[in-house]
Amino acid sequence: SLACQVHCPSLVRVGSVGEGGSWMCNPWAMPKGSVVFSLGSHDFFFEADLQETTANAATIVTVDMKAPNKKSLTGLDKINATFVHAMIANKTNLKAKPPHYTVTDLMAKQGHKHIEILKMDIGSETTVLPQFLNDNTVCQIMVETHEINGLPKLLRTVANAGFLLQKYEADASETGAGLCEYSFIHESCLEKYGATLLASYLR
């Protein structure tokens, strides 16, 4: 069992209660125009709830390797969200179907130099997230893990990049070891989002 490293008085669930939702610290404090990347998203409940909560404060890029039906895509413009049909990987391959992008390369393609919030549910988090953190930082990361192997190393990598655990829980909608949701906030963003450091022990 892991203990949370920070206390966020305004920690809320954004999106659905089950699969697809994530715990986020004080979304109301997110600056207007912040860029949010939602990787591995096909139902858009998180995106819609975040924008409803924050009065459309974010510019959202949502990515999934499965193309949603046209009905699902309806309304994304109204919430300032763009869907990209692609697979997030640790190497960009534009010839693949769908094309593969690293997070950094996809940021460049979409014209973004910085991400405020990163949500990830892609199945390859143990390779993709460390690579992203080599060159980038964000204020909050919400990631779903899918396997035990590599998890301790991943948690240390995230911690060594300056992130603190604010919430974690087993994914009740799935079965299998390693299926957990983790929510982190960067130490440089504690004041911005009104969170308080309790302890730092994962490094």
Backbone as a printed PyTorch tensor [residue, N CA C, xyz], in Angstrom:
tensor([[[  0.8380,  -1.1880,   0.0000],
         [  0.0000,   0.0000,   0.0000],
         [  0.8780,   1.2430,   0.0000]],

        [[  0.5000,   2.2290,  -0.7880],
         [  1.2460,   3.4780,  -0.8860],
         [  0.5000,   4.5920,  -0.1700]],

        [[  1.2500,   5.4520,   0.4900],
         [  0.6570,   6.6220,   1.1330],
         [  0.8330,   7.8260,   0.2240]],

        [[ -0.1680,   8.6740,   0.1830],
         [ -0.0810,   9.8740,  -0.6500],
         [  0.9820,  10.8140,  -0.0880]],

        [[  1.6850,  11.4800,  -0.9840],
         [  2.7760,  12.3710,  -0.5870],
         [  2.3290,  13.8200,  -0.4330]],

        [[  1.1700,  14.1410,  -0.9850],
         [  0.6540,  15.5060,  -0.8810],
         [ -0.8120,  15.4660,  -0.4670]],

        [[ -1.2550,  16.5640,   0.0990],
         [ -2.6770,  16.7250,   0.4160],
         [ -3.2390,  17.8250,  -0.4640]],

        [[ -4.2510,  17.4770,  -1.2420],
         [ -4.9440,  18.4550,  -2.0750],
         [ -6.3840,  18.5520,  -1.5800]],

        [[ -6.7630,  19.6550,  -0.9540],
         [ -8.1280,  19.7940,  -0.4300],
         [ -9.1950,  19.7220,  -1.5120]],

        [[ -8.8070,  20.0340,  -2.7470],
         [ -9.7740,  20.0600,  -3.8510],
         [ -9.4890,  18.9560,  -4.8580]],

        [[ -9.1010,  17.7840,  -4.3670],
         [ -8.8740,  16.6340,  -5.2380],
         [-10.2220,  16.0770,  -5.6780]],

        [[-10.4680,  16.0290,  -6.9750],
         [-11.7690,  15.5970,  -7.4870],
         [-11.5940,  14.5920,  -8.6160]],

        [[-12.6290,  13.8060,  -8.7960],
         [-12.6600,  12.8540,  -9.8980],
         [-13.2010,  13.5760, -11.1280]],

        [[-12.4360,  13.5560, -12.1930],
         [-12.8600,  14.1700, -13.4490],
         [-13.1700,  13.0530, -14.4330]],

        [[-14.3660,  13.0780, -14.9980],
         [-14.7880,  12.0070, -15.8860],
         [-15.6320,  10.9910, -15.1500]],

        [[-15.7660,   9.8140, -15.7270],
         [-16.6250,   8.7820, -15.1610],
         [-16.0220,   8.2060, -13.8870]],

        [[-16.8720,   7.5860, -13.0730],
         [-16.4210,   6.9740, -11.8280],
         [-15.5590,   5.7540, -12.1150]],

        [[-15.8950,   5.0080, -13.1370],
         [-15.1380,   3.8140, -13.4900],
         [-14.0550,   4.1100, -14.5010]],

        [[-13.9720,   3.2710, -15.5100],
         [-12.9600,   3.3990, -16.5520],
         [-13.0590,   4.7510, -17.2430]],

        [[-11.9090,   5.4170, -17.3980],
         [-11.8700,   6.6700, -18.1540],
         [-11.7440,   7.9180, -17.3180]],

        [[-12.1600,   7.8530, -16.0460],
         [-12.0440,   9.0160, -15.1780],
         [-10.6940,   9.0610, -14.4900]],

        [[-10.3310,  10.2260, -13.9610],
         [ -9.0520,  10.3780, -13.2660],
         [ -9.1840,  11.3730, -12.1200]],

        [[ -8.3260,  11.2080, -11.1240],
         [ -8.2760,  12.1320,  -9.9940],
         [ -7.3430,  13.2800, -10.3220]],

        [[ -7.8260,  14.4990, -10.1120],
         [ -7.0550,  15.7010, -10.4430],
         [ -7.1510,  16.6930,  -9.2940]],

        [[ -6.0480,  17.3440,  -9.0090],
         [ -6.0320,  18.3510,  -7.9530],
         [ -6.5280,  19.6890,  -8.4860]],

        [[ -7.5970,  20.1790,  -7.8840],
         [ -8.0860,  21.5400,  -8.0950],
         [ -8.1080,  21.9840,  -9.5630]],

        [[ -8.9170,  21.3440, -10.3990],
         [ -8.9640,  21.7440, -11.8120],
         [ -9.3620,  23.1980, -12.0200]],

        [[-10.0440,  23.7980, -11.0360],
         [-10.4570,  25.1980, -11.1520],
         [ -9.2630,  26.1480, -11.1630]],

        [[ -8.1020,  25.6610, -10.6870],
         [ -6.8920,  26.4930, -10.6580],
         [ -6.0940,  26.3990, -11.9540]],

        [[ -6.5190,  25.5460, -12.8670],
         [ -5.8010,  25.4010, -14.1270],
         [ -5.8850,  26.7010, -14.9300]],

        [[ -4.7640,  27.2680, -15.3400],
         [ -4.7930,  28.5360, -16.0700],
         [ -5.5620,  28.4340, -17.3850]],

        [[ -6.2450,  29.4930, -17.7400],
         [ -6.9760,  29.5540, -19.0040],
         [ -6.0120,  29.3430, -20.1610]],

        [[ -6.3980,  28.4830, -21.0990],
         [ -5.5580,  28.2080, -22.2530],
         [ -4.5660,  27.0830, -22.0510]],

        [[ -4.6160,  26.4200, -20.8950],
         [ -3.7010,  25.3070, -20.6240],
         [ -3.9190,  24.1720, -21.6210]],

        [[ -2.8270,  23.5150, -21.9820],
         [ -2.8980,  22.3890, -22.9110],
         [ -2.9940,  21.0860, -22.1200]],

        [[ -3.9670,  20.2760, -22.4720],
         [ -4.1810,  18.9770, -21.8370],
         [ -4.0630,  17.9000, -22.9060]],

        [[ -3.2170,  16.9110, -22.6710],
         [ -3.1120,  15.7550, -23.5610],
         [ -3.7690,  14.5630, -22.8720]],

        [[ -4.7510,  13.9690, -23.5370],
         [ -5.4480,  12.7930, -23.0300],
         [ -5.1410,  11.6370, -23.9740]],

        [[ -4.2590,  10.7490, -23.5490],
         [ -3.7370,   9.6890, -24.4110],
         [ -4.3780,   8.3540, -24.0690]],

        [[ -5.0160,   7.7480, -25.0610],
         [ -5.7450,   6.5160, -24.8340],
         [ -7.1600,   6.8140, -24.4040]],

        [[ -7.8370,   7.6260, -25.1910],
         [ -9.1960,   8.0640, -24.8390],
         [-10.1190,   7.8240, -26.0130]],

        [[-11.2620,   7.2100, -25.7430],
         [-12.1980,   6.9560, -26.8370],
         [-13.6450,   7.2990, -26.4850]],

        [[-13.9110,   7.6300, -25.2180],
         [-15.2970,   7.9650, -24.8760],
         [-15.4930,   9.4480, -24.5610]],

        [[-14.3880,  10.1700, -24.3080],
         [-14.3850,  11.6310, -24.1430],
         [-15.1460,  12.1220, -22.9070]],

        [[-15.4620,  11.2340, -21.9570],
         [-16.1200,  11.6790, -20.7280],
         [-15.1910,  12.5690, -19.8990]],

        [[-13.9160,  12.1890, -19.8420],
         [-12.9460,  12.9970, -19.0980],
         [-12.8420,  14.3940, -19.6950]],

        [[-12.7040,  14.4460, -21.0060],
         [-12.5370,  15.7310, -21.6800],
         [-13.7520,  16.6360, -21.4690]],

        [[-14.9340,  16.0680, -21.6350],
         [-16.1630,  16.8550, -21.4940],
         [-16.3460,  17.3390, -20.0590]],

        [[-16.0610,  16.4640, -19.0940],
         [-16.2310,  16.8420, -17.6910],
         [-15.2170,  17.9070, -17.2820]],

        [[-13.9860,  17.7750, -17.7610],
         [-12.9680,  18.7730, -17.4360],
         [-13.3670,  20.1470, -17.9540]],

        [[-13.8530,  20.1980, -19.1810],
         [-14.2290,  21.4870, -19.7500],
         [-15.4770,  22.0650, -19.0880]],

        [[-16.3960,  21.1950, -18.7020],
         [-17.5830,  21.6820, -17.9870],
         [-17.1880,  22.2330, -16.6140]],

        [[-16.2550,  21.5490, -15.9670],
         [-15.8040,  21.9650, -14.6390],
         [-15.0590,  23.2940, -14.6790]],

        [[-14.2800,  23.5010, -15.7370],
         [-13.3900,  24.6680, -15.7980],
         [-13.8670,  25.7410, -16.7610]],

        [[-15.1020,  25.6380, -17.2470],
         [-15.6410,  26.6070, -18.2140],
         [-14.7580,  26.7050, -19.4540]],

        [[-14.4150,  25.5250, -19.9970],
         [-13.6190,  25.4320, -21.2280],
         [-12.2690,  26.1370, -21.1110]],

        [[-11.5980,  25.9340, -19.9850],
         [-10.3060,  26.5890, -19.7730],
         [ -9.1830,  25.9690, -20.5890]],

        [[ -9.3510,  24.7090, -20.9960],
         [ -8.2410,  23.9810, -21.6110],
         [ -8.3510,  23.8910, -23.1280]],

        [[ -7.1990,  23.6930, -23.7400],
         [ -7.1040,  23.2350, -25.1180],
         [ -6.7130,  21.7690, -25.0360]],

        [[ -7.5770,  20.8830, -25.5150],
         [ -7.3800,  19.4490, -25.3030],
         [ -7.0050,  18.7490, -26.6030]],

        [[ -5.9880,  17.9030, -26.5150],
         [ -5.6490,  16.9810, -27.5950],
         [ -5.9030,  15.5790, -27.0620]],

        [[ -6.8180,  14.8700, -27.6850],
         [ -7.1650,  13.5270, -27.2430],
         [ -6.7730,  12.5270, -28.3270]],

        [[ -6.1410,  11.4390, -27.9160],
         [ -5.5120,  10.5120, -28.8560],
         [ -5.9390,   9.0840, -28.5480]],

        [[ -6.2200,   8.3220, -29.5950],
         [ -6.4860,   6.9030, -29.4080],
         [ -6.1440,   6.1600, -30.6880]],

        [[ -5.7190,   4.9090, -30.5460],
         [ -5.3620,   4.1070, -31.7150],
         [ -6.5960,   3.5610, -32.4310]],

        [[ -7.7480,   3.6160, -31.7560],
         [ -9.0010,   3.1930, -32.3780],
         [ -9.8000,   4.4230, -32.7810]],

        [[-10.2230,   4.4460, -34.0140],
         [-11.0010,   5.5840, -34.4980],
         [-12.4260,   5.4840, -33.9610]],

        [[-12.9150,   6.5040, -33.2850],
         [-14.2900,   6.4750, -32.7760],
         [-15.2870,   6.6980, -33.9000]],

        [[-16.5460,   6.3710, -33.6480],
         [-17.5570,   6.6420, -34.6610],
         [-17.8390,   8.1420, -34.7230]],

        [[-18.4720,   8.5490, -35.8040],
         [-18.7100,   9.9760, -36.0280],
         [-19.5740,  10.5870, -34.9280]],

        [[-20.4960,   9.7900, -34.3880],
         [-21.3620,  10.2980, -33.3270],
         [-20.5410,  10.6750, -32.0960]],

        [[-19.5190,   9.8520, -31.7940],
         [-18.6780,  10.1310, -30.6330],
         [-17.8690,  11.4060, -30.8160]],

        [[-17.5030,  11.6880, -32.0690],
         [-16.6970,  12.8760, -32.3520],
         [-17.5160,  14.1640, -32.3170]],

        [[-18.8310,  14.0080, -32.4470],
         [-19.6970,  15.1840, -32.4440],
         [-19.5960,  15.9250, -31.1080]],

        [[-19.3550,  17.1770, -31.1970],
         [-19.3030,  17.9910, -29.9920],
         [-17.9160,  18.2930, -29.4830]],

        [[-16.8780,  17.6610, -30.0650],
         [-15.5210,  17.9400, -29.6050],
         [-15.1390,  19.4000, -29.8400]],

        [[-15.6090,  19.9560, -30.9490],
         [-15.3110,  21.3650, -31.2370],
         [-15.8570,  22.2790, -30.1420]],

        [[-17.0280,  21.9190, -29.6210],
         [-17.6610,  22.7580, -28.5970],
         [-16.8810,  22.7750, -27.2890]],

        [[-16.0880,  21.7430, -27.0650],
         [-15.2940,  21.7020, -25.8330],
         [-13.8110,  21.9550, -26.1320]],

        [[-13.5430,  22.5410, -27.2790],
         [-12.1700,  22.9250, -27.6430],
         [-11.2170,  21.7370, -27.5810]],

        [[-11.6640,  20.6180, -28.1640],
         [-10.8610,  19.3970, -28.1620],
         [-10.6210,  18.9220, -29.5890]],

        [[ -9.4470,  18.3760, -29.8210],
         [ -9.0640,  17.8320, -31.1170],
         [ -8.7450,  16.3570, -30.9560]],

        [[ -9.3220,  15.5090, -31.8150],
         [ -9.0190,  14.0770, -31.7710],
         [ -7.9450,  13.7440, -32.7960]],

        [[ -6.9640,  12.9460, -32.3650],
         [ -5.9100,  12.4650, -33.2480],
         [ -5.9540,  10.9410, -33.2520]],

        [[ -6.1350,  10.3760, -34.4570],
         [ -6.1460,   8.9200, -34.5960],
         [ -4.6990,   8.4590, -34.7460]],

        [[ -4.1250,   7.9620, -33.6670],
         [ -2.7140,   7.5820, -33.6680],
         [ -2.4370,   6.6590, -32.4920]],

        [[ -1.2590,   6.0410, -32.5390],
         [ -0.7920,   5.2200, -31.4230],
         [  0.3850,   5.9360, -30.7760]],

        [[  0.3570,   6.0640, -29.4650],
         [  1.4680,   6.6670, -28.7410],
         [  2.5210,   5.5880, -28.4900]],

        [[  3.7540,   5.8690, -28.8960],
         [  4.8260,   4.8820, -28.8080],
         [  6.1270,   5.5730, -28.4130]],

        [[  7.1920,   4.7840, -28.2590],
         [  8.4800,   5.3840, -27.9120],
         [  9.3180,   5.6950, -29.1450]],

        [[  8.7130,   5.5320, -30.3290],
         [  9.3760,   5.8860, -31.5790],
         [  8.3140,   6.2870, -32.5940]],

        [[  8.5110,   7.4110, -33.2560],
         [  7.5530,   7.8790, -34.2600],
         [  7.7110,   7.0850, -35.5480]],

        [[  6.5940,   6.6350, -36.0910],
         [  6.5690,   5.9010, -37.3590],
         [  5.3250,   6.3280, -38.1200]],

        [[  5.5030,   7.2510, -39.0500],
         [  4.3600,   7.7970, -39.7760],
         [  3.8040,   6.8260, -40.8090]],

        [[  4.5470,   5.7670, -41.1310],
         [  4.0790,   4.7930, -42.1120],
         [  3.1710,   3.7330, -41.4870]],

        [[  3.1860,   3.6570, -40.1800],
         [  2.3380,   2.6790, -39.4930],
         [  0.8760,   3.0860, -39.6180]],

        [[ -0.0090,   2.1230, -39.4390],
         [ -1.4450,   2.3830, -39.4980],
         [ -2.0960,   1.8800, -38.2120]],

        [[ -2.5870,   2.7920, -37.3700],
         [ -2.4660,   4.2490, -37.4760],
         [ -1.0300,   4.6920, -37.2230]],

        [[ -0.6820,   5.9100, -37.5670],
         [  0.6910,   6.3710, -37.3460],
         [  1.0680,   6.3440, -35.8700]],

        [[  2.3580,   6.0990, -35.6140],
         [  2.8720,   6.0880, -34.2510],
         [  3.5790,   7.4130, -33.9780]],

        [[  3.3500,   7.9580, -32.7850],
         [  4.0150,   9.1970, -32.3860],
         [  4.5680,   9.0690, -30.9770]],

        [[  5.7470,   9.6480, -30.7520],
         [  6.1390,   9.9050, -29.3760],
         [  5.3090,  11.0930, -28.9050]],

        [[  5.1870,  11.2570, -27.5960],
         [  4.4050,  12.3850, -27.0850],
         [  5.0420,  13.7010, -27.5120]],

        [[  6.3640,  13.7680, -27.4520],
         [  7.0710,  14.9980, -27.8250],
         [  6.8460,  15.3460, -29.2890]],

        [[  6.9080,  14.3470, -30.1640],
         [  6.6800,  14.6070, -31.5910],
         [  5.2340,  15.0140, -31.8550]],

        [[  4.3000,  14.4230, -31.1320],
         [  2.9020,  14.8000, -31.3160],
         [  2.6570,  16.2210, -30.8140]],

        [[  3.3190,  16.6020, -29.7390],
         [  3.2300,  17.9850, -29.2710],
         [  3.6670,  18.9440, -30.3730]],

        [[  4.7940,  18.6380, -31.0010],
         [  5.3070,  19.5010, -32.0650],
         [  4.3400,  19.5490, -33.2400]],

        [[  3.7790,  18.3960, -33.5970],
         [  2.8310,  18.3500, -34.7120],
         [  1.6020,  19.2070, -34.4280]],

        [[  1.1690,  19.2190, -33.1750],
         [ -0.0130,  19.9880, -32.7910],
         [  0.3200,  21.4390, -32.4430]],

        [[  1.6030,  21.7790, -32.4810],
         [  2.0080,  23.1600, -32.2410],
         [  2.0860,  23.5560, -30.7780]],

        [[  2.3710,  22.5820, -29.9060],
         [  2.4360,  22.8630, -28.4700],
         [  3.8460,  22.6070, -27.9350]],

        [[  4.3440,  23.5390, -27.1410],
         [  5.6630,  23.3920, -26.5250],
         [  5.5770,  22.9350, -25.0730]],

        [[  4.4060,  23.0590, -24.4790],
         [  4.2410,  22.7050, -23.0660],
         [  2.8620,  22.1040, -22.8380]],

        [[  2.8020,  21.0940, -21.9720],
         [  1.5440,  20.4850, -21.5420],
         [  1.3580,  20.7810, -20.0600]],

        [[  0.1730,  21.1980, -19.6840],
         [ -0.1270,  21.4360, -18.2680],
         [ -0.5530,  20.1500, -17.5650]],

        [[ -1.4180,  19.3710, -18.2360],
         [ -1.9700,  18.1380, -17.6660],
         [ -1.7780,  17.0030, -18.6660]],

        [[ -1.2730,  15.8620, -18.1930],
         [ -1.0950,  14.6850, -19.0410],
         [ -1.8680,  13.5200, -18.4430]],

        [[ -2.8120,  12.9970, -19.2200],
         [ -3.5740,  11.8070, -18.8240],
         [ -3.1830,  10.6840, -19.7690]],

        [[ -2.8650,   9.5150, -19.2180],
         [ -2.3190,   8.4390, -20.0410],
         [ -2.9300,   7.0970, -19.6600]],

        [[ -3.4850,   6.4070, -20.6490],
         [ -4.0130,   5.0510, -20.4790],
         [ -3.7760,   4.3190, -21.7900]],

        [[ -2.5140,   3.9060, -22.0100],
         [ -2.1180,   3.4130, -23.3340],
         [ -1.5270,   2.0100, -23.3180]],

        [[ -1.1830,   1.4840, -22.1420],
         [ -0.6310,   0.1390, -22.0830],
         [  0.8720,   0.0650, -22.2560]],

        [[  1.5060,   1.1740, -22.6440],
         [  2.9650,   1.1930, -22.8150],
         [  3.5860,   2.3090, -21.9850]],

        [[  2.9690,   2.5600, -20.8420],
         [  3.3970,   3.6850, -20.0020],
         [  4.8090,   3.5190, -19.4480]],

        [[  5.2620,   2.2760, -19.2690],
         [  6.5780,   2.0750, -18.6620],
         [  7.7170,   2.5070, -19.5760]],

        [[  7.4680,   2.5930, -20.8750],
         [  8.4900,   3.0830, -21.8050],
         [  8.1920,   4.4980, -22.2820]],

        [[  6.9270,   4.8090, -22.5130],
         [  6.5560,   6.1090, -23.0810],
         [  6.7120,   7.2420, -22.0730]],

        [[  6.2660,   7.0350, -20.8410],
         [  6.2990,   8.1220, -19.8610],
         [  7.7250,   8.5300, -19.4790]],

        [[  8.6350,   7.5790, -19.1830],
         [ 10.0100,   7.9930, -18.8850],
         [ 10.6590,   8.7530, -20.0350]],

        [[ 10.4020,   8.3130, -21.2560],
         [ 10.9660,   9.0140, -22.4120],
         [ 10.4510,  10.4460, -22.4820]],

        [[  9.1650,  10.6240, -22.2560],
         [  8.5760,  11.9680, -22.2760],
         [  9.2010,  12.8510, -21.2050]],

        [[  9.3980,  12.3010, -20.0110],
         [  9.9130,  13.0860, -18.8910],
         [ 11.3850,  13.4450, -19.0410]],

        [[ 12.0860,  12.7850, -19.9630],
         [ 13.4720,  13.1620, -20.2380],
         [ 13.5640,  14.5680, -20.8090]],

        [[ 12.5350,  14.9790, -21.5480],
         [ 12.5850,  16.2530, -22.2700],
         [ 11.5020,  17.2380, -21.8650]],

        [[ 10.5450,  16.8130, -21.0560],
         [  9.3840,  17.6530, -20.7590],
         [  8.9950,  17.5420, -19.2900]],

        [[  8.2100,  18.4980, -18.8470],
         [  7.5640,  18.3670, -17.5490],
         [  6.1480,  18.9120, -17.6670]],

        [[  5.2990,  18.5050, -16.7580],
         [  3.9090,  18.9560, -16.7240],
         [  3.5710,  19.2460, -15.2640]],

        [[  2.3950,  19.7970, -15.0130],
         [  1.9940,  20.0340, -13.6220],
         [  1.3650,  18.7980, -12.9910]],

        [[  0.5220,  18.0990, -13.7500],
         [ -0.1190,  16.9090, -13.1900],
         [ -0.1100,  15.7820, -14.2120]],

        [[  0.1020,  14.5750, -13.7090],
         [  0.0650,  13.3630, -14.5280],
         [ -0.9430,  12.4060, -13.9180]],

        [[ -1.8510,  11.9150, -14.7520],
         [ -2.7510,  10.8440, -14.3510],
         [ -2.4730,   9.6670, -15.2800]],

        [[ -2.0030,   8.5680, -14.7210],
         [ -1.6030,   7.4370, -15.5540],
         [ -2.1960,   6.1500, -15.0120]],

        [[ -2.6860,   5.3260, -15.9300],
         [ -3.1410,   3.9880, -15.5570],
         [ -2.0510,   3.0050, -15.9220]],

        [[ -1.6440,   2.1860, -14.9560],
         [ -0.6240,   1.1730, -15.2080],
         [ -1.2940,  -0.1530, -15.5270]],

        [[ -0.5790,  -0.9910, -16.2870],
         [ -1.1870,  -2.2200, -16.7840],
         [ -0.4030,  -3.4840, -16.4430]],

        [[  0.7580,  -3.3430, -15.8110],
         [  1.5500,  -4.5240, -15.4950],
         [  2.4130,  -4.2700, -14.2680]],

        [[  2.7580,  -5.3540, -13.5920],
         [  3.6200,  -5.2630, -12.4200],
         [  5.0680,  -5.0240, -12.8330]],

        [[  5.5070,  -5.7460, -13.8690],
         [  6.8890,  -5.6210, -14.3230],
         [  7.1770,  -4.1860, -14.7580]],

        [[  8.1960,  -3.6220, -14.1910],
         [  8.5780,  -2.2640, -14.5510],
         [  7.9050,  -1.1860, -13.7390]],

        [[  6.9120,  -1.5590, -12.9060],
         [  6.1760,  -0.5440, -12.1520],
         [  7.0340,   0.1570, -11.0970]],

        [[  7.8060,  -0.5840, -10.2740],
         [  8.6540,   0.1200,  -9.2920],
         [  9.6180,   1.1020,  -9.9560]],

        [[ 10.2100,   0.6910, -11.0730],
         [ 11.1300,   1.5780, -11.7900],
         [ 10.3980,   2.7960, -12.3260]],

        [[  9.1830,   2.5920, -12.8300],
         [  8.3970,   3.7100, -13.3520],
         [  8.0850,   4.7150, -12.2460]],

        [[  7.6730,   4.2210, -11.0890],
         [  7.3390,   5.1150,  -9.9760],
         [  8.5590,   5.9120,  -9.5230]],

        [[  9.7270,   5.2630,  -9.5030],
         [ 10.9540,   5.9780,  -9.1260],
         [ 11.3160,   7.0270, -10.1700]],

        [[ 11.1420,   6.6870, -11.4380],
         [ 11.4490,   7.6300, -12.5120],
         [ 10.5710,   8.8670, -12.4130]],

        [[  9.2880,   8.6510, -12.1840],
         [  8.3580,   9.7730, -12.0480],
         [  8.7240,  10.6080, -10.8210]],

        [[  9.0390,   9.9520,  -9.7170],
         [  9.4130,  10.6660,  -8.4950],
         [ 10.7020,  11.4620,  -8.6870]],

        [[ 11.6780,  10.8710,  -9.3560],
         [ 12.9520,  11.5520,  -9.5820],
         [ 12.8130,  12.7370, -10.5250]],

        [[ 11.7240,  12.7700, -11.2810],
         [ 11.4500,  13.9100, -12.1620],
         [ 10.7290,  15.0300, -11.4170]],

        [[ 10.5120,  14.8380, -10.1090],
         [  9.9230,  15.9020,  -9.2990],
         [  8.4440,  15.7670,  -9.0220]],

        [[  7.8730,  14.5880,  -9.3060],
         [  6.4370,  14.4000,  -9.1120],
         [  6.1390,  13.7090,  -7.7880]],

        [[  5.0110,  14.0870,  -7.2090],
         [  4.5790,  13.5680,  -5.9170],
         [  3.2220,  12.8920,  -6.0570]],

        [[  3.0660,  11.7530,  -5.4000],
         [  1.8230,  10.9890,  -5.4830],
         [  0.7180,  11.6880,  -4.6960]],

        [[ -0.4130,  11.9470,  -5.3760],
         [ -1.5360,  12.5700,  -4.6710],
         [ -2.7500,  11.6400,  -4.5610]],

        [[ -2.7620,  10.5610,  -5.3600],
         [ -3.8780,   9.6130,  -5.2760],
         [ -3.5290,   8.3660,  -6.0750]],

        [[ -3.9080,   7.2120,  -5.5480],
         [ -3.8290,   6.0040,  -6.3690],
         [ -4.9210,   5.0450,  -5.9320]],

        [[ -5.3670,   4.2320,  -6.8680],
         [ -6.4020,   3.2510,  -6.5690],
         [ -6.3760,   2.1550,  -7.6080]],

        [[ -6.7820,   0.9660,  -7.1930],
         [ -6.9210,  -0.1330,  -8.1330],
         [ -8.0810,   0.1640,  -9.0640]],

        [[ -7.9440,  -0.2300, -10.3100],
         [ -9.0060,  -0.0140, -11.2840],
         [-10.0660,  -1.0920, -11.1030]],

        [[-11.1740,  -0.7230, -10.4940],
         [-12.2270,  -1.6950, -10.1720],
         [-12.9390,  -2.2200, -11.4070]],

        [[-12.7970,  -1.5240, -12.5350],
         [-13.5020,  -1.9470, -13.7390],
         [-12.7100,  -2.9740, -14.5330]],

        [[-11.4700,  -3.2400, -14.1130],
         [-10.6160,  -4.1840, -14.8190],
         [-10.1420,  -5.2570, -13.8470]],

        [[ -9.6100,  -6.3390, -14.4030],
         [ -9.0390,  -7.3910, -13.5770],
         [ -7.6050,  -7.6310, -14.0070]],

        [[ -6.7680,  -8.0190, -13.0600],
         [ -5.3790,  -8.3060, -13.3820],
         [ -4.4320,  -7.4860, -12.5300]],

        [[ -3.2960,  -8.0940, -12.2090],
         [ -2.3010,  -7.4170, -11.3920],
         [ -1.7240,  -6.2320, -12.1450]],

        [[ -1.4890,  -5.1620, -11.4280],
         [ -0.8490,  -4.0000, -12.0260],
         [ -1.7910,  -2.9600, -12.5610]],

        [[ -3.0840,  -3.2630, -12.6040],
         [ -4.0490,  -2.3030, -13.1300],
         [ -4.4390,  -1.3160, -12.0370]],

        [[ -3.7450,  -0.2030, -12.0290],
         [ -3.9900,   0.8370, -11.0280],
         [ -3.9530,   2.2050, -11.6870]],

        [[ -4.6270,   3.1530, -11.0610],
         [ -4.5930,   4.5360, -11.5170],
         [ -3.7750,   5.3550, -10.5240]],

        [[ -2.8150,   6.0980, -11.0480],
         [ -1.9680,   6.9550, -10.2270],
         [ -2.1490,   8.3980, -10.6630]],

        [[ -2.1650,   9.2870,  -9.6900],
         [ -2.2440,  10.7170,  -9.9780],
         [ -1.0890,  11.4150,  -9.2700]],

        [[ -0.3090,  12.1780, -10.0350],
         [  0.8640,  12.8680,  -9.5130],
         [  0.7560,  14.3660,  -9.7720]],

        [[  1.3980,  15.1450,  -8.9150],
         [  1.5210,  16.5800,  -9.1290],
         [  2.9940,  16.9490,  -8.9840]],

        [[  3.4730,  17.8400,  -9.8460],
         [  4.8780,  18.2370,  -9.7860],
         [  5.1060,  19.1710,  -8.6060]],

        [[  6.2680,  19.0320,  -7.9840],
         [  6.5750,  19.8300,  -6.7950],
         [  6.5420,  21.3340,  -7.0750]],

        [[  6.8120,  21.7240,  -8.3100],
         [  6.8020,  23.1450,  -8.6570],
         [  5.3920,  23.6970,  -8.8170]],

        [[  4.3920,  22.8150,  -8.8260],
         [  3.0040,  23.2330,  -9.0580],
         [  2.1340,  23.1420,  -7.8080]],

        [[  2.7240,  22.7960,  -6.6790],
         [  1.9400,  22.6410,  -5.4520],
         [  1.2040,  23.9220,  -5.0930]],

        [[  1.9080,  25.0340,  -5.0950],
         [  1.2870,  26.2990,  -4.7120],
         [  0.2060,  26.7030,  -5.7040]],

        [[  0.4760,  26.5170,  -6.9860],
         [ -0.4940,  26.8950,  -8.0190],
         [ -1.8340,  26.2010,  -7.8140]],

        [[ -1.7850,  24.9110,  -7.4360],
         [ -3.0100,  24.1240,  -7.3070],
         [ -3.4840,  23.9740,  -5.8600]],

        [[ -2.8080,  24.6340,  -4.9310],
         [ -3.2600,  24.6320,  -3.5410],
         [ -3.0200,  23.3400,  -2.7990]],

        [[ -1.9750,  22.5990,  -3.1850],
         [ -1.6520,  21.3360,  -2.5240],
         [ -0.5150,  21.5370,  -1.5240]],

        [[ -0.4330,  20.6320,  -0.5530],
         [  0.5640,  20.7250,   0.5080],
         [  1.3860,  19.4450,   0.5730]],

        [[  2.6980,  19.5880,   0.6630],
         [  3.5820,  18.4330,   0.7750],
         [  3.4240,  17.7610,   2.1360]],

        [[  3.2590,  16.4360,   2.1210],
         [  3.1990,  15.6570,   3.3560],
         [  4.5170,  14.9270,   3.5980]],

        [[  5.0110,  14.2620,   2.5540],
         [  6.2570,  13.5070,   2.6510],
         [  6.7520,  13.2160,   1.2440]],

        [[  8.0410,  12.9450,   1.1360],
         [  8.6190,  12.5820,  -0.1560],
         [  9.4440,  11.3270,   0.0480]],

        [[  8.9330,  10.1830,  -0.4350],
         [  9.5910,   8.9210,  -0.1040],
         [  9.8270,   7.9920,  -1.2990]],

        [[  9.3220,   8.3250,  -2.4760],
         [  9.4180,   7.4060,  -3.6030],
         [ 10.7580,   7.4750,  -4.3310]],

        [[ 11.5330,   8.5210,  -4.1050],
         [ 12.8020,   8.6620,  -4.8270],
         [ 13.8270,   7.6380,  -4.3560]]])
